[in-house]
């Protein structure tokens, strides 16, 4: 995933398994940044562990320069619940704090291959859209944060008739609406 903040700093994140041990169930998220429009990049480094190795990530930056990174988690032990998490950085990517968006109860010991969509609107609200096969009703869900990613609303089903909704994409046009598209 790649994003550029207002001053032009480039953030690149990816799922990496270079340090994965045989006992690790998930992969890691790594980051590098460029202060000079991509001519040079910082040394890459691990920022988050216990990440689903097959579900894409998404990175967004709000108007204050806060960095948001969404991913699907893989717990280090116990049932293989694949919940959606958003990590946020308030210091230019130097450190991240994570918030679980929703505990869906999707226990799957396989690759869901369906990471979350993420967007930030003009009022700096963070919006997350994801598919889950867990809980009382599998489907495509939505949640939002109005406190810079510290907490999220309870999940809402986008369409009660939608059985699948993989590879969602979301965008927040200036009119205050959120547009979502997905594979059915």
C-alpha positions, 0 to 999 in steps of 0.5 A: 500500500502507498500513500502521500501526505500533504507535504509530499512524504511517501509512505509504503507498507507491505506484508512481509514474511522474511522473519517468519518462524515455523511457529508463527501463524501470521506475517508482519507489516513493514514500512519505509518512507521517503522525504524527498519525493521518492529519490531516497527511502528510509531503511525498511522496518517491521511495524506490526506482527500477527497479520494475515499473509494473504489479505491486502492492506490499505494506508490512508492519511488524514489532513493532520498527517495521521497515518491509518493502516488497515489489515486483517489479523491472525492471532498468535494462538487459539482459534484463527479469528480473522478480525479487522484492525486499523493501526494509527500513527500520530508521529509520521509512522515512527510508531503505531497503535492498533484498534480492533474495528470489529470482533466478527468471530470468523474462525477460518484456518485458511486464506480469506484473501479479502482485506479491508477497504479504508478511506478518510473523508474531508472531516477526517472520519475514518471509514472501514469496509470489509467482508466477514464469513463469521458472526450471525450474518456473513457479508460486507460490513462498514464501521466508522471512527470520529475520533481519529481511529481510537474507536469505531462504531458497531459494524453495520451490514451494507446489504442484507441480501449480499452473500459475498463482498470481497475486495472492497474499495472505498472512496470519500468524495468531497460531498460527504458520501462514501462510495463502495464497490466490491467483487460479488 
